Amino acid sequence: MHIILIIFLILIKTSFSLEKAVIQKKSDHIHIESEIIPDYRKNKKTKHKKIKKEKYYITSEKGKVYHRPSCRFAKKIKYKTKIKSKRSARKKGLRPCKICKP
């Protein structure tokens, strides 16, 4: 019963950190060793993708979506309209394309 309680307490304590615990039952006592394993993920910097700002965006004359010029759906538009910025596109009530994600 005591061994199970000790293991449970160690598991609760170590669930939020990386800690290695070794429990050995000796003839007259229980021997517990623990060591903290360094977490290298905390210090690792995440690389953010650099967001490329387009010079202009494309929409159709009566469309409700704006695209990057390289988008496959923008290339299919017959009567294209150029928009200078995302802000002006949002002011016109357009939403960004879900494929090219401008």
Residue pairs with C-beta under 8 A, 6 or more apart in sequence:
2 30
3 23
3 25
3 30
6 23
6 30
6 32
7 23
10 19
10 21
10 23
10 32
10 34
13 19
14 21
17 36
17 39
18 36
18 37
18 38
18 39
19 34
19 35
19 36
19 37
20 34
20 35
20 36
20 37
21 32
21 33
21 34
22 32
22 33
22 34
23 30
23 31
23 32
24 30
24 31
24 32
24 33
25 31
54 68
54 69
54 102
56 69
56 82
56 83
56 84
57 66
57 67
57 68
57 69
57 82
57 83
57 84
57 85
57 86
57 89
57 102
58 66
58 67
58 68
58 69
58 71
58 74
58 77
58 80
58 81
58 82
58 83
59 65
59 66
59 67
59 77
59 80
59 81
59 83
59 89
59 94
60 77
60 78
60 79
60 80
60 81
61 79
61 81
63 77
63 94
64 93
64 94
64 95
65 73
65 94
65 95
65 96
65 97
66 83
66 86
66 89
66 94
66 95
66 96
66 97
66 102
67 73
67 74
67 77
67 97
67 99
67 100
67 102
68 74
68 97
68 100
68 102
70 100
71 97
71 99
71 100
71 102
72 99
72 100
73 97
73 99
73 100
74 80
74 97
74 100
83 89
83 92
83 94
86 96
86 102
89 96
96 102
